[in-house]
Amino acid sequence: MESSEIELIHHLSAKNDELRHLYSQHQKYEGQLSRLTVRYPSESELREIARVKRLKLRGKDRIQQILASSR
């Protein structure tokens, strides 16, 4: 995410619980992905990486919708 988007998220999350929750999840998924991709992943880890990426993308899409509606 761009720094301007992050600033807007921080500003809006004070009033929007869903946005605050989505951004928190987004950061959690970032951490999970960085831990999973440090070494050569097994097949189960590859499946977990794909699952986390889908969840992260779904959340980011919803964040983008919220940001677009606030502009």
Long-range contacts (C-beta under 8 A, 24 or more apart in sequence): 1-60, 5-67, 8-67, 8-70, 9-63, 9-67, 12-66, 12-67, 12-70, 16-66, 18-62, 18-66, 19-63, 19-66, 22-59, 22-62, 22-63, 22-66, 23-63, 25-55, 25-56, 25-59, 26-56, 26-59, 26-60, 26-63, 29-53, 29-55, 29-56, 29-59, 30-56
